[in-house]
Amino acid sequence: MDWSRVSLWACILLIFGAGFLYYPKWKQSGTEATLSWDASGYYMYLPATFIYKDLKKCSFKDDILLKYGPTPDFQQAFLHPSGNYVMKYSMGQAVQFIPAFLASHVYASFTSEYPADGFSRPYQLGISIHSFIIAMVGLFFLHKVLSAYFKVGVVALTLLAMVFGSIYLDYAAIHGAMTHNGLFTIYA
């Protein structure tokens, strides 16, 4: 039996269980939602560009803050002396989110159950699923690289220790929309 693959699957199940069964952030609201705090800042480029077509003035911000409360006030950008807003966060994470955002937007556009506003449940779920997939890709590559250099037992223990015993579990399962998750996968 390949214990490194067993440990890989145990890690995947733990991350899935923590993120979708124990604490599904995509079902939370306000500052506990998937798209809240810093994650909403990284993500804000997408609705600003593709839905509202208003990256400079962010005139939609008050409605989003009032309806979804991703942050107590508009912390995702700062007001420039020109009167335009400048996003506080780099756009790399938003680029990574494009497939999930577009799929979520198509779904939200064709259903009357959720508004196609960039922050309703389909967007929260889409980004959460995307983040889970990114975490799994990272674990797969880490497993592959470790397996090339180390014995099966070492690989198995390393994966288990990393997922069960480090902050990686939080950034893969709960706060997956943060940059840590994507960066880990890129590095792996």
MOHU-V65629 format. One record per residue. N is the residue number from 0. RES is the residue in one letter. SS is DSSP state (2 for helix, 1 for strand, 0 for the rest). PSI is psi in radians with two decimals (NA if undefined). NEAR is the number of other ideal C-beta (glycine too) atoms within 10 Angstrom. Layout:
n:N res:RES ss:SS psi:PSI near:NEAR
n:N res:RES ss:SS psi:PSI near:NEAR
//
This chain:
n:0 res:M ss:0 psi:2.35 near:6
n:1 res:D ss:0 psi:1.71 near:11
n:2 res:W ss:2 psi:-0.42 near:17
n:3 res:S ss:2 psi:-0.63 near:22
n:4 res:R ss:2 psi:-0.64 near:15
n:5 res:V ss:2 psi:-0.76 near:14
n:6 res:S ss:2 psi:-0.63 near:24
n:7 res:L ss:2 psi:-0.81 near:23
n:8 res:W ss:2 psi:-0.60 near:12
n:9 res:A ss:2 psi:-0.70 near:16
n:10 res:C ss:2 psi:-0.76 near:24
n:11 res:I ss:2 psi:-0.78 near:18
n:12 res:L ss:2 psi:-0.70 near:11
n:13 res:L ss:2 psi:-0.81 near:17
n:14 res:I ss:2 psi:-0.79 near:22
n:15 res:F ss:2 psi:-0.82 near:16
n:16 res:G ss:2 psi:-0.75 near:12
n:17 res:A ss:2 psi:-0.71 near:17
n:18 res:G ss:2 psi:-0.47 near:25
n:19 res:F ss:2 psi:-0.32 near:17
n:20 res:L ss:2 psi:-0.85 near:9
n:21 res:Y ss:2 psi:-0.91 near:11
n:22 res:Y ss:0 psi:1.38 near:14
n:23 res:P ss:0 psi:1.68 near:16
n:24 res:K ss:2 psi:-0.50 near:23
n:25 res:W ss:2 psi:-0.27 near:21
n:26 res:K ss:2 psi:-0.14 near:14
n:27 res:Q ss:0 psi:2.92 near:13
n:28 res:S ss:0 psi:2.99 near:13
n:29 res:G ss:2 psi:-2.40 near:11
n:30 res:T ss:2 psi:0.02 near:13
n:31 res:E ss:2 psi:-0.06 near:14
n:32 res:A ss:0 psi:2.85 near:24
n:33 res:T ss:0 psi:-0.82 near:29
n:34 res:L ss:0 psi:1.26 near:27
n:35 res:S ss:0 psi:2.94 near:23
n:36 res:W ss:2 psi:-2.31 near:18
n:37 res:D ss:2 psi:-0.66 near:18
n:38 res:A ss:2 psi:-0.65 near:23
n:39 res:S ss:2 psi:-0.52 near:25
n:40 res:G ss:2 psi:-0.74 near:22
n:41 res:Y ss:2 psi:-0.66 near:27
n:42 res:Y ss:2 psi:-0.45 near:27
n:43 res:M ss:2 psi:-0.47 near:28
n:44 res:Y ss:2 psi:-0.66 near:23
n:45 res:L ss:2 psi:-0.98 near:24
n:46 res:P ss:2 psi:-0.61 near:26
n:47 res:A ss:2 psi:-0.68 near:25
n:48 res:T ss:2 psi:-0.87 near:15
n:49 res:F ss:2 psi:-0.49 near:13
n:50 res:I ss:2 psi:-0.93 near:18
n:51 res:Y ss:0 psi:-0.30 near:17
n:52 res:K ss:0 psi:0.84 near:10
n:53 res:D ss:0 psi:1.11 near:14
n:54 res:L ss:0 psi:-0.45 near:16
n:55 res:K ss:0 psi:-0.86 near:14
n:56 res:K ss:0 psi:-0.39 near:13
n:57 res:C ss:0 psi:0.78 near:21
n:58 res:S ss:0 psi:-0.24 near:11
n:59 res:F ss:0 psi:-0.21 near:18
n:60 res:K ss:2 psi:-0.72 near:19
n:61 res:D ss:2 psi:-0.70 near:10
n:62 res:D ss:2 psi:-0.75 near:12
n:63 res:I ss:2 psi:-0.78 near:23
n:64 res:L ss:2 psi:-0.73 near:18
n:65 res:L ss:2 psi:-0.76 near:8
n:66 res:K ss:2 psi:-0.71 near:13
n:67 res:Y ss:2 psi:-0.40 near:21
n:68 res:G ss:0 psi:0.85 near:16
n:69 res:P ss:0 psi:-0.45 near:26
n:70 res:T ss:0 psi:2.76 near:17
n:71 res:P ss:0 psi:-0.58 near:10
n:72 res:D ss:0 psi:3.12 near:7
n:73 res:F ss:0 psi:1.67 near:18
n:74 res:Q ss:0 psi:-0.03 near:15
n:75 res:Q ss:0 psi:-0.32 near:24
n:76 res:A ss:1 psi:2.85 near:20
n:77 res:F ss:1 psi:2.65 near:10
n:78 res:L ss:1 psi:2.13 near:12
n:79 res:H ss:0 psi:2.67 near:10
n:80 res:P ss:0 psi:-0.38 near:5
n:81 res:S ss:0 psi:-0.23 near:8
n:82 res:G ss:0 psi:-0.11 near:8
n:83 res:N ss:0 psi:2.74 near:12
n:84 res:Y ss:1 psi:2.51 near:21
n:85 res:V ss:1 psi:2.15 near:12
n:86 res:M ss:1 psi:2.39 near:17
n:87 res:K ss:0 psi:-0.41 near:14
n:88 res:Y ss:0 psi:2.64 near:19
n:89 res:S ss:0 psi:2.80 near:12
n:90 res:M ss:0 psi:0.03 near:15
n:91 res:G ss:2 psi:-0.75 near:14
n:92 res:Q ss:2 psi:-0.64 near:21
n:93 res:A ss:2 psi:-0.69 near:20
n:94 res:V ss:2 psi:-0.75 near:12
n:95 res:Q ss:2 psi:-0.56 near:21
n:96 res:F ss:2 psi:-0.16 near:26
n:97 res:I ss:2 psi:-0.85 near:13
n:98 res:P ss:2 psi:-0.76 near:11
n:99 res:A ss:2 psi:-0.71 near:23
n:100 res:F ss:2 psi:-0.84 near:24
n:101 res:L ss:2 psi:-0.76 near:13
n:102 res:A ss:2 psi:-0.75 near:15
n:103 res:S ss:2 psi:-0.70 near:25
n:104 res:H ss:2 psi:-0.70 near:20
n:105 res:V ss:2 psi:-0.81 near:13
n:106 res:Y ss:2 psi:-0.88 near:18
n:107 res:A ss:2 psi:-0.56 near:22
n:108 res:S ss:2 psi:-0.46 near:12
n:109 res:F ss:0 psi:0.11 near:8
n:110 res:T ss:0 psi:2.57 near:13
n:111 res:S ss:0 psi:-0.06 near:6
n:112 res:E ss:0 psi:-0.57 near:9
n:113 res:Y ss:0 psi:2.47 near:17
n:114 res:P ss:0 psi:2.54 near:15
n:115 res:A ss:0 psi:1.10 near:17
n:116 res:D ss:0 psi:0.06 near:17
n:117 res:G ss:0 psi:-0.21 near:25
n:118 res:F ss:0 psi:-0.02 near:27
n:119 res:S ss:0 psi:3.09 near:19
n:120 res:R ss:2 psi:-0.76 near:19
n:121 res:P ss:2 psi:-0.63 near:24
n:122 res:Y ss:2 psi:-0.73 near:31
n:123 res:Q ss:2 psi:-0.80 near:24
n:124 res:L ss:2 psi:-0.76 near:20
n:125 res:G ss:2 psi:-0.78 near:24
n:126 res:I ss:2 psi:-0.64 near:25
n:127 res:S ss:2 psi:-0.79 near:24
n:128 res:I ss:2 psi:-0.77 near:18
n:129 res:H ss:2 psi:-0.77 near:23
n:130 res:S ss:2 psi:-0.67 near:28
n:131 res:F ss:2 psi:-0.77 near:19
n:132 res:I ss:2 psi:-0.75 near:14
n:133 res:I ss:2 psi:-0.74 near:22
n:134 res:A ss:2 psi:-0.71 near:27
n:135 res:M ss:2 psi:-0.69 near:17
n:136 res:V ss:2 psi:-0.74 near:15
n:137 res:G ss:2 psi:-0.77 near:20
n:138 res:L ss:2 psi:-0.71 near:24
n:139 res:F ss:2 psi:-0.83 near:14
n:140 res:F ss:2 psi:-0.67 near:15
n:141 res:L ss:2 psi:-0.78 near:22
n:142 res:H ss:2 psi:-0.78 near:20
n:143 res:K ss:2 psi:-0.80 near:12
n:144 res:V ss:2 psi:-0.81 near:12
n:145 res:L ss:2 psi:-0.68 near:18
n:146 res:S ss:2 psi:-0.46 near:17
n:147 res:A ss:2 psi:-0.37 near:8
n:148 res:Y ss:2 psi:-0.32 near:8
n:149 res:F ss:0 psi:2.83 near:14
n:150 res:K ss:0 psi:2.77 near:12
n:151 res:V ss:2 psi:-0.77 near:16
n:152 res:G ss:2 psi:-0.69 near:11
n:153 res:V ss:2 psi:-0.75 near:14
n:154 res:V ss:2 psi:-0.80 near:24
n:155 res:A ss:2 psi:-0.84 near:23
n:156 res:L ss:2 psi:-0.65 near:15
n:157 res:T ss:2 psi:-0.83 near:16
n:158 res:L ss:2 psi:-0.81 near:25
n:159 res:L ss:2 psi:-0.77 near:18
n:160 res:A ss:2 psi:-0.71 near:12
n:161 res:M ss:2 psi:-0.80 near:18
n:162 res:V ss:2 psi:-0.77 near:24
n:163 res:F ss:2 psi:-0.39 near:13
n:164 res:G ss:2 psi:0.32 near:9
n:165 res:S ss:0 psi:3.11 near:10
n:166 res:I ss:0 psi:-0.17 near:10
n:167 res:Y ss:2 psi:-0.68 near:22
n:168 res:L ss:2 psi:-0.78 near:18
n:169 res:D ss:2 psi:-0.80 near:16
n:170 res:Y ss:2 psi:-0.29 near:21
n:171 res:A ss:2 psi:-0.66 near:29
n:172 res:A ss:2 psi:-0.76 near:26
n:173 res:I ss:2 psi:-0.93 near:20
n:174 res:H ss:0 psi:0.74 near:20
n:175 res:G ss:0 psi:-0.37 near:26
n:176 res:A ss:0 psi:-0.10 near:31
n:177 res:M ss:0 psi:2.91 near:17
n:178 res:T ss:2 psi:-0.39 near:18
n:179 res:H ss:2 psi:-0.74 near:16
n:180 res:N ss:2 psi:-0.90 near:24
n:181 res:G ss:2 psi:-0.69 near:24
n:182 res:L ss:2 psi:-0.70 near:16
n:183 res:F ss:2 psi:-0.78 near:20
n:184 res:T ss:2 psi:-0.74 near:20
n:185 res:I ss:2 psi:-0.77 near:14
n:186 res:Y ss:2 psi:-0.67 near:9
n:187 res:A ss:0 psi:NA near:15
//
